[in-house]
């Protein structure tokens, strides 16, 4: 029986995750009941929380849904929480779930328009500083009205498309040189091609990072930019416009500093920035774009028009809050599929593939949040911060949320803290003004410093695990290094604004 488990069951357990990781998860599941028997539920709850954060930090080794889900299931079986508490938590965040289900899918049908826009930006501007600034700014604006994960997916699609075009054409040219030149000349051409390729990779790396940071700059501003924003907005009762105005004293200075940082990085060429688009690569991409434009049919142009109209409807529907955000996403799905002829079920189904795994993970989050709620794990921390002078509380919340978001997932951190502060407000421990200030601190604290690592934001993790990352040599360490200047400038600016402006 043991041999059967080792030879048949073990290879299937958590798939291709490293063996040491599998053993760690099994060890967690074994020791949790022992810890509960020897200590108390409060201590055991903290152990479970640390284990779950570990699965988030190791997301590159194994998607957290499976190991985190096993830990959450065990917590329910151990009596650390109940399915009723989980139901309350999930239903309390149903707006966020609707957002992930329908808004991301709605934007999926808008990708052609977004690809078209980013293509024109990339080829229409020759200044690297200007294109970097515009890339970051456009990503920020789009993320304020769409979802940061979806905008990142569009940026990745643009980069993959351009890299593929250049690599295919350059490889063909190199092959022709093999037949027309002697070995010495071919070696020189190969070196030139390698130089162009390395420079092009560095160019794409920097644009990808500027764009990813841009999604964080815009994502913090509105209810739809990040999943936790809508949850925070629902707790404090802020709609789209009010949420933006409440966050503006922090988010607008951070946006300005982020864009200035973008320019300085390109000017100083530090931390892996500053590479320009090689002329040879530009010519190849311009030829390809010209061919695509010539091949574009009236039907293709009509689809772009429909997508543009849907984008306008989306912006106004969100601004005037005509319905819940997720339902607006459903509206966008219906409009675009109906008028662009997407009526086959399997074609519509592809739009939901991107967001549903994260939606499932979010529900597992709420299982752990239920443990935190039932065992009052964060009460000592909350009580300590709330015992500080009122003017010091937002800054401390910003730091606590920011540090934890660097190693964990910002959605999870924001969910935990806003629920605890909401409970304190309902209990009469804090005033409405304090509640509002702390909500701003929680939202900005989880969204701004979390750019430090790919673990902090789903968009960053998506970029790191995408097909473009190995092509442009964007590793985990490289991503952390390139994000470091942004982390410092934006993080400090956010803290100053939260502490002294709110």
Residue pairs with C-beta under 8 A, 6 or more apart in sequence:
10 22
13 22
13 26
14 21
14 22
14 25
14 62
14 66
14 67
15 62
17 61
17 62
18 61
21 58
21 61
21 62
24 54
25 55
25 67
25 70
25 71
28 51
28 71
29 70
29 71
29 74
31 47
32 44
32 47
32 48
32 51
32 71
32 74
32 75
32 78
33 74
33 78
35 43
35 44
35 47
36 44
36 78
36 80
41 79
41 80
41 375
42 375
42 376
42 377
44 78
44 80
44 375
45 80
45 371
45 372
45 375
45 377
46 377
48 71
48 75
48 80
48 368
48 371
49 368
49 371
49 372
49 377
51 71
52 64
52 68
52 71
52 72
52 368
52 412
53 407
53 408
53 412
55 62
55 64
55 67
55 68
55 71
56 64
56 68
56 408
56 409
56 412
56 455
57 407
57 408
57 455
58 64
59 454
59 455
59 461
60 454
60 461
60 464
60 465
60 476
63 357
63 361
64 361
64 364
64 409
65 357
65 360
65 361
65 364
68 361
68 364
68 365
68 368
69 364
69 367
71 368
72 364
72 367
72 368
72 371
73 367
75 81
75 367
75 368
75 371
76 82
76 83
76 86
76 367
80 371
80 374
80 375
81 367
81 370
81 371
81 373
81 374
81 375
82 370
82 374
85 370
85 373
85 374
86 366
86 367
86 370
88 370
89 366
89 367
89 369
89 370
89 373
89 419
90 97
90 363
90 366
92 234
93 231
93 234
93 362
93 366
93 415
95 230
95 231
95 234
95 324
95 325
95 326
96 227
96 228
96 230
96 231
96 362
97 326
97 359
97 362
97 363
98 324
98 325
98 326
98 327
98 329
99 147
99 224
99 227
99 230
99 325
99 326
99 329
100 147
100 227
100 326
100 355
100 356
100 358
100 359
100 362
101 326
101 329
101 352
101 355
101 356
101 359
102 326
102 327
102 329
102 330
102 332
102 333
103 146
103 147
103 150
103 224
103 325
103 326
103 328
103 329
103 332
104 147
104 149
104 150
104 329
104 351
104 354
104 355
105 329
105 333
105 351
105 352
105 354
105 355
106 310
106 314
106 328
106 329
106 330
106 331
106 332
106 333
106 336
106 351
107 114
107 146
107 147
107 150
107 329
107 332
108 150
108 350
108 351
108 354
109 307
109 310
109 332
109 333
109 336
109 337
109 340
109 342
109 351
110 307
110 310
110 311
110 332
110 336
111 153
111 154
111 157
112 300
112 303
112 304
112 307
113 304
113 307
113 308
113 311
114 142
114 151
114 154
115 154
115 157
115 158
115 161
116 304
117 138
118 135
118 138
118 154
118 155
118 158
119 158
119 289
121 131
121 134
121 135
121 138
122 131
122 135
122 158
122 162
122 207
122 285
123 282
123 285
123 286
123 289
125 131
125 134
128 203
128 266
128 274
128 275
128 276
128 277
129 263
129 266
129 267
131 207
132 206
132 207
132 210
132 262
132 263
132 265
132 266
132 273
133 259
133 262
133 263
135 155
135 207
135 210
135 211
135 214
136 210
136 211
136 213
136 214
136 217
136 258
136 259
136 262
137 214
137 259
138 214
139 151
139 155
139 210
139 211
139 212
139 214
139 215
139 217
139 218
140 214
140 215
140 217
140 218
140 221
140 255
140 258
141 218
142 151
142 154
142 215
142 218
143 151
143 214
143 215
143 216
143 217
143 218
143 219
143 225
144 218
144 219
144 221
144 222
144 224
144 225
144 244
145 222
145 224
145 314
145 315
145 318
146 224
146 314
147 224
147 225
147 226
147 227
148 215
148 216
148 218
148 219
148 225
148 226
148 457
148 458
148 459
149 354
149 355
149 358
149 458
149 459
149 462
150 354
151 211
151 215
151 459
152 211
152 212
152 215
152 459
152 460
152 462
152 463
153 354
153 462
155 207
155 208
155 211
155 212
155 463
156 208
156 462
156 463
156 466
156 467
156 468
159 204
159 207
159 208
159 468
159 472
160 466
160 467
160 468
160 471
162 204
162 285
163 200
163 204
163 468
163 471
163 472
165 284
165 285
165 288
166 200
166 281
166 284
166 285
167 197
169 284
169 288
170 193
170 196
170 197
170 280
170 281
170 284
173 193
174 189
174 190
174 193
177 185
177 186
177 189
178 186
181 189
195 278
196 278
196 280
196 281
199 275
199 276
199 278
199 281
200 277
200 278
200 281
201 471
201 472
201 473
202 272
202 275
202 472
203 275
203 276
203 277
203 278
204 468
204 472
205 272
205 275
205 472
205 473
205 474
205 478
205 482
206 265
206 266
206 272
206 273
206 274
206 275
206 482
208 463
208 468
208 472
208 474
209 273
209 474
209 479
209 482
209 483
210 262
212 451
212 459
212 460
212 463
213 258
213 262
213 451
213 483
213 486
214 258
215 225
215 457
215 459
216 447
216 448
216 450
216 451
216 457
216 459
217 251
217 254
217 255
217 258
217 259
217 490
218 225
218 255
219 225
219 226
219 229
219 447
219 459
220 226
220 229
220 247
220 251
220 254
220 443
220 444
220 447
220 448
221 244
221 247
221 248
221 251
221 255
222 229
222 240
222 243
222 244
222 247
222 318
223 229
223 230
223 233
223 238
223 239
223 240
223 243
223 318
223 325
224 230
224 240
224 318
224 325
225 447
226 410
226 411
226 447
226 457
227 358
227 362
227 411
227 458
228 410
228 411
228 414
228 415
228 418
228 443
228 446
228 447
229 243
229 443
229 447
230 325
231 414
231 415
231 418
232 414
232 418
232 439
232 442
232 443
233 239
233 243
235 418
235 419
235 422
235 439
236 435
236 436
236 439
238 246
239 321
240 318
240 319
240 320
240 321
241 319
241 321
246 436
246 439
246 440
247 440
247 443
247 444
249 440
249 497
249 501
249 502
250 440
250 444
250 494
250 497
250 498
250 501
250 502
251 444
253 493
253 497
253 501
254 444
254 448
254 490
254 493
254 494
254 497
257 489
257 490
257 493
258 486
258 489
258 490
260 489
261 485
261 486
261 489
261 490
264 485
265 271
265 273
265 274
265 485
266 273
266 274
267 274
268 274
270 485
271 481
271 482
271 484
271 485
272 478
272 481
272 482
273 482
302 340
303 340
306 335
306 336
306 339
306 340
307 336
307 340
309 335
310 332
310 335
310 336
313 331
313 332
313 335
314 328
314 332
317 323
317 328
317 331
318 325
318 328
322 328
323 331
333 348
333 351
336 342
337 343
337 348
342 348
358 458
362 411
365 409
365 411
365 412
365 415
366 415
368 412
369 412
369 415
369 416
369 419
371 377
372 378
372 416
372 419
372 420
373 419
373 423
378 416
378 417
378 420
379 420
381 400
382 420
382 421
382 424
385 393
385 396
385 397
385 400
386 393
386 424
386 429
386 430
388 396
390 434
392 499
393 434
393 437
393 438
393 441
394 437
394 438
394 440
394 441
394 498
394 499
394 502
395 441
395 495
395 498
395 499
397 417
397 421
397 438
397 441
397 442
397 445
397 498
398 441
398 444
398 445
398 494
398 495
398 498
398 499
399 445
399 495
400 417
400 445
401 413
401 414
401 417
401 441
401 442
401 445
401 446
401 449
402 445
402 446
402 448
402 449
402 450
402 491
402 494
402 495
403 449
404 413
405 413
405 414
405 445
405 446
405 447
405 449
405 450
405 456
406 449
406 450
406 452
406 453
406 455
406 456
407 453
407 455
407 456
408 455
408 456
409 455
409 456
409 457
409 458
410 446
410 447
410 450
410 456
410 457
411 446
411 458
413 446
414 442
414 443
414 446
417 442
417 446
418 439
418 442
421 430
421 435
421 438
421 439
421 442
422 435
424 430
424 435
425 432
425 434
425 435
430 438
437 502
440 498
440 502
441 498
441 502
444 494
444 497
444 498
445 494
445 498
447 457
448 490
448 491
448 494
449 456
449 487
449 490
449 491
449 494
450 456
450 457
451 457
451 460
451 483
451 486
451 487
451 490
452 480
452 483
452 484
452 487
452 491
453 460
453 479
453 480
453 483
454 460
454 461
454 463
454 464
454 476
454 479
454 480
455 461
460 479
460 483
463 469
463 474
463 479
464 474
464 476
464 479
468 474
469 475
